[in-house]
Structures are given as C-alpha cells and as structure tokens.
C-alpha cells in the first residue's frame, strides 16, 4: 500500500502541525512537552501522529520557520486558565496554586453555576438525590429558579420537602459548606459566594414554586402547611399566580395582551375563571375578543398541562414587564395604591 506524502503546508490542521513538530523534536523533548498537556490533548496528538504518513522535508522546514516567526511575535501566544494552572502546578504546591487560581478566576466564578444550569434536570436530580439535603439546598439556592423548580419536582417527595425546609432555614452560606459542595460536584469553587448578599429564603422559594407544575406545587404547599404553616402562608403571599392578574389595572392588562404570544392566550384563558376571561375580553377590541372566543370554542378540549404551561408563560411575561418598569404589580400595600 502506498504511503501518503504530505507536501502542501496549507492543508495541515492545527493538530497535524503539532504532531509533525513534536516528531521532529524527538522523543526526549516530546516527552517533556507531553508532561505539560492533559490526557485529551496527548490522545489527540498521538492519534494524529499515527495517521500522518510521510511528511516532506519542505513541509517540516516551512513549519519550523512559521513557528519561529510566531514565537517572535508578541501576540502569537495564547494563555488559558487550564494552561496557567498546569504551569503553576509544576513549580508550586497544590495549596498555593489553588489560592492563586481562585484569585485569577476572580469574583465572577460564574462558570460553576452556569455549567450546572446547563445540566439536564433529570441528570441533575438523579445526581443530587444521592447527596445530603444540605448540599442540595445550597445548589438549589444558587442555580436559576426555573431550573431549580424542574429539579425539585423530580426529587423524591420526602427528600424534596427536606431540601425545602433546609432552604427556608438557610442563613448566609458558610465557606466550609461551599467547599464541601465544590468537592461533591467536582467543579470550580467560587470563593465569593460565601460573601454574596443573602436573599430572602421565602422569596426564593416563592419563585421556585411559581415555576413548578400546579399539581407538584399544590402537593408541596399542602405539606408545608402541615409542618410550617407560617412559612407556607408567607410563600403563598409572595407568589404571583395567573389568578392574581385580576389585581392588575386595565392599562397593565392591555400591555400584557400586546406582549404575549397570541397562540398562548386562547389556551391560557380556556382554563381560566369566567371573571378573568371577562377581564381580558373587556380590554380587547370587540373584534379581537370575538375572534379569541371563536378560537377557544374551535380548539375543543385542551390538556390541563397545556393550559398550565400557557398560564405560566403569561405570568412570566407579566413579571418580565414589571422588571422593565412597564407595568406595576400591586401587592396590596399603601405604597401601591393609585391616586387618580
């Protein structure tokens, strides 16, 4: 079988250039360089080496000239957190490296929770249900509330209730606890989390409950009412539900109607009370209300799950409009009273 000969430098990939460069340097230097790489990098270069075939002398010479030119240019080197950490590990002890890398990563340290937020809720729930409720409560308090709600709903009921209880009792998270969570999750540690401003646990739980499916939320709320009725009452008062739209003034309802996806509205109203339906219809033009009623009649029976999802979508849009200052959600306090 004929051996392929590499003669065109322009067609070489990055790994191929690295493989040729290391082969040309020889075993001793290559072994030293491999000592600075991780397993995936070594594997990729090794596989590339094995499939290189014959490389012409012209290509090797061009590669070395290119490398020398790049090394003499100030902007040719690329440093990363991983490469820096590997370099420091060679010359310093692990404890010192951890302290330095913690500072370099800085206060953001968002990577840990962003990565966790991208983990499928079923995988995360399956992993967390094997951990201590205290560990899970820390994780739940740090990830996005909608993601936390989906994870919480998948945990065994008794375990989920234990997590909820711990979240409600949670003070500012101790650094030692966060370090334990870091070891458990095997990810980067974010030193600033222990110093972040504490969020009211009942507000956090109200947001998570808002994102639960209605049946799951009802089940958890009933359990809380038995065990800690004062917390259940506080959470309920902080939650904003679809029925709470009745508290909004006509201007706010009209703003919501303009903002929501028109396909979601008929499904949401299909499962609403007559009073709430009338509130929406009265804030539409007569023609728009007529079309909406016809759409609702034409769709026939609708799954409860679809109704709840559409209603939750409208609640989320409402909260988003409030956060942007486009509407005001009255809480019943004197400050929210409107003066005409």
C-alpha positions in Angstrom: 0.0 0.0 0.0 1.4 3.4 -1.0 2.2 5.8 1.9 0.6 9.2 1.6 3.1 12.0 1.4 2.3 15.4 2.9 3.6 18.1 0.6 1.2 21.0 0.9 1.7 23.0 4.1 -1.5 25.0 3.7 -3.7 21.9 4.1 -2.3 20.9 7.5 -4.6 21.2 10.5 -3.5 22.5 13.9 -3.2 19.0 15.5 -1.2 17.9 12.4 1.2 20.8 12.7 1.7 20.0 16.5 2.2 16.3 15.7 4.8 17.0 13.0 6.6 19.5 15.2 6.8 17.0 18.1 8.0 14.2 15.9 10.7 16.4 14.5 11.9 17.4 18.0 12.5 13.8 19.0 11.4 11.6 21.9 13.1 13.4 24.8 11.7 16.8 24.1 8.3 15.4 23.2 8.1 13.5 26.5 8.8 16.8 28.4 6.1 18.6 26.4 3.6 15.8 27.0 4.2 16.4 30.7 2.6 19.8 30.3 -0.5 18.5 28.5 -3.7 16.8 29.7 -4.8 13.4 28.6 -7.2 14.6 25.9 -4.5 16.7 24.3 -2.0 13.8 24.4 -4.6 11.5 22.9 -5.5 13.8 20.1 -1.9 14.5 19.1 -1.0 10.8 19.4 -3.8 9.7 17.1 -2.8 12.4 14.6 0.8 11.2 14.7 -0.2 7.7 13.9 -2.2 8.8 10.9 0.3 11.3 9.5 2.0 9.3 6.8 5.2 10.7 5.3 5.8 14.4 5.6 8.1 16.1 3.0 11.3 18.0 4.2 9.9 21.2 2.7 6.8 21.0 4.9 8.8 20.4 8.0 11.1 23.3 7.2 8.1 25.6 6.5 6.6 24.5 9.8 9.7 25.4 11.8 10.0 28.8 10.0 6.3 29.5 10.7 6.8 28.5 14.4 9.9 30.7 14.8 8.1 33.7 13.3 5.0 33.2 15.5 7.2 32.9 18.7 8.9 36.2 17.8 5.5 37.9 17.6 4.2 39.3 20.9 0.6 38.3 20.1 1.2 34.7 19.0 1.0 33.0 22.4 -2.4 32.0 23.9 -2.8 31.6 27.6 -5.8 29.9 29.3 -6.8 29.2 32.8 -6.0 25.5 32.3 -2.6 26.0 30.8 -1.7 28.6 33.6 -2.9 26.2 36.3 -0.8 23.3 34.8 2.3 25.5 34.6 1.9 26.7 38.2 1.4 23.1 39.4 4.9 22.2 38.1 6.6 24.8 40.3 4.3 25.4 43.3 2.5 23.3 45.8 -1.2 22.5 45.3 -2.4 24.7 48.1 -0.6 27.8 46.7 -1.9 27.0 43.2 -5.5 26.8 44.5 -5.2 30.2 46.2 -3.6 31.8 43.1 -6.2 30.3 40.7 -9.0 31.3 42.9 -7.9 34.9 42.7 -7.2 34.7 38.9 -10.7 33.3 38.3 -11.9 36.3 40.2 -15.2 37.1 41.8 -17.3 36.1 38.9 -16.6 32.4 39.2 -19.8 32.0 37.3 -18.6 29.0 35.4 -19.6 26.5 38.1 -23.2 27.6 38.3 -23.6 28.3 34.6 -22.3 24.8 33.8 -24.7 23.4 36.5 -27.5 25.4 34.9 -26.9 23.6 31.6 -27.2 20.2 33.0 -30.4 18.3 32.1 -32.7 18.5 35.1 -33.2 14.7 35.2 -29.5 14.1 35.3 -29.0 16.7 38.0 -31.9 15.4 40.0 -30.7 11.9 39.8 -27.2 13.0 41.0 -28.5 15.3 43.8 -30.9 12.8 45.3 -27.9 10.7 46.4 -26.4 13.8 48.3 -27.2 15.3 51.6 -30.3 17.6 51.7 -27.9 20.4 52.9 -25.8 20.1 49.8 -28.9 20.1 47.5 -30.3 23.2 49.3 -27.1 25.1 48.5 -27.2 24.1 44.9 -30.9 24.9 44.6 -30.3 28.4 46.1 -27.6 29.2 43.6 -29.0 28.0 40.2 -31.8 29.7 38.2 -35.2 29.4 39.9 -36.9 27.9 36.9 -34.2 25.2 36.7 -34.3 24.6 40.4 -38.1 24.1 40.1 -37.7 21.4 37.5 -35.1 19.6 39.5 -37.1 19.9 42.8 -40.1 18.4 41.1 -38.1 15.3 40.1 -36.7 14.6 43.5 -38.4 12.0 45.8 -41.2 13.8 47.7 -39.8 13.4 51.2 -36.3 14.3 50.1 -37.6 17.4 48.3 -39.5 18.5 51.4 -36.3 18.1 53.5 -34.5 20.3 50.9 -37.3 22.9 51.1 -37.1 23.0 54.9 -33.4 23.5 54.8 -33.6 26.3 52.3 -36.2 28.1 54.4 -33.8 27.9 57.4 -30.7 28.7 55.4 -28.6 31.6 56.7 -25.7 33.0 54.6 -23.9 30.0 53.2 -20.7 29.1 55.2 -17.5 28.9 53.1 -16.9 25.4 54.5 -20.2 24.3 53.2 -19.5 25.7 49.8 -16.1 24.0 49.8 -17.9 20.7 50.5 -20.3 21.3 47.7 -17.3 22.1 45.4 -15.7 18.7 46.2 -19.1 17.0 45.8 -19.8 18.5 42.4 -16.1 18.2 41.3 -16.1 21.7 39.7 -14.5 25.0 40.3 -15.0 26.7 43.6 -16.4 30.3 43.7 -14.9 31.9 46.8 -17.1 35.0 46.6 -20.4 33.1 47.1 -20.0 32.9 50.8 -19.8 36.7 50.8 -22.7 37.4 48.5 -25.8 39.2 49.8 -28.2 36.8 51.3 -31.5 36.6 49.5 -34.8 36.1 51.5 -35.4 32.4 51.5 -39.2 32.8 51.3 -38.9 35.0 48.2 -36.6 32.4 46.6 -39.0 29.6 47.4 -41.9 31.6 46.1 -40.1 32.0 42.7 -39.3 28.3 42.6 -42.9 27.4 43.5 -44.1 29.7 40.7 -42.2 27.6 38.2 -43.4 24.3 39.4 -46.3 22.4 37.7 -49.5 23.3 39.5 -50.1 19.7 40.9 -46.5 19.5 42.2 -46.7 23.0 43.8 -50.0 22.1 45.4 -48.6 18.9 46.9 -45.5 20.7 48.4 -47.6 23.6 49.7 -50.0 21.2 51.4 -47.0 19.5 53.1 -45.6 22.9 54.2 -49.0 24.0 55.6 -48.9 20.9 57.9 -45.3 21.3 59.0 -44.5 25.0 58.9 -47.8 26.9 58.3 -46.2 30.3 58.9 -43.7 29.7 56.1 -46.4 28.3 53.8 -48.5 31.5 54.3 -45.5 33.8 53.6 -44.6 31.9 50.5 -48.2 32.0 49.2 -48.3 35.7 49.8 -45.1 36.2 47.8 -46.2 34.0 44.9 -47.8 35.6 41.8 -50.2 33.3 40.0 -52.4 33.6 36.9 -55.4 34.4 39.0 -53.5 37.3 40.5 -53.8 39.1 37.1 -57.3 40.1 38.4 -55.5 42.6 40.7 -54.0 44.5 37.7 -55.4 47.7 36.3 -56.8 47.8 32.7 -53.6 49.5 31.3 -51.4 46.7 32.7 -53.8 44.0 31.2 -53.6 45.8 27.8 -49.8 45.9 28.0 -49.8 42.1 28.7 -52.2 41.4 25.8 -49.8 43.3 23.4 -46.7 41.5 24.8 -47.8 37.8 24.8 -47.7 35.3 22.0 -51.2 35.3 20.5 -51.2 31.5 20.3 -50.8 31.1 24.1 -53.7 33.4 25.1 -56.7 31.2 24.0 -55.2 28.1 25.7 -54.5 30.0 28.9 -58.0 31.6 29.0 -59.6 28.2 28.2 -58.8 27.1 31.8 -59.3 30.5 33.5 -62.3 31.6 35.6 -65.1 33.4 33.9 -64.1 36.6 35.8 -60.6 36.5 34.5 -61.7 35.8 30.9 -64.1 38.8 31.0 -61.2 41.0 32.3 -59.1 40.1 29.2 -62.0 40.3 26.8 -63.0 43.7 28.1 -59.5 45.0 27.5 -59.5 44.0 23.8 -61.3 45.5 20.9 -64.7 44.0 20.3 -63.4 42.3 17.1 -60.3 40.9 18.8 -62.4 39.5 21.7 -64.9 37.9 19.2 -62.0 36.2 17.3 -60.5 35.0 20.6 -63.8 33.5 21.8 -64.2 31.7 18.4 -60.6 30.3 18.6 -61.3 29.0 22.1 -64.5 27.3 21.0 -62.9 25.8 18.0 -60.0 24.2 19.8 -62.2 21.8 21.8 -60.9 20.0 24.9 -57.4 21.2 26.0 -54.9 19.2 28.2 -54.6 20.6 31.7 -50.8 20.6 31.2 -51.0 22.8 28.2 -53.3 25.2 30.0 -50.9 25.5 33.0 -47.9 26.0 30.7 -49.7 28.8 28.8 -50.8 30.4 32.0 -47.3 30.2 33.5 -45.9 31.7 30.3 -48.3 34.7 30.7 -47.3 35.1 34.4 -43.6 35.1 33.3 -44.2 37.8 30.7 -46.1 39.8 33.3 -43.1 39.6 35.7 -40.8 40.5 32.9 -42.8 43.6 32.1 -42.8 44.6 35.7 -39.0 44.2 36.0 -38.7 46.5 33.0 -41.0 49.0 34.7 -43.7 48.8 32.0 -46.4 47.7 34.5 -46.9 47.7 38.3 -48.0 44.6 40.1 -49.9 45.8 43.2 -49.1 44.0 46.4 -52.0 45.5 48.3 -49.7 47.8 50.3 -50.5 51.5 50.7 -47.4 52.4 48.5 -49.0 50.6 45.6 -52.4 52.5 45.8 -53.1 54.5 42.7 -54.1 58.2 43.0 -56.4 59.4 40.2 
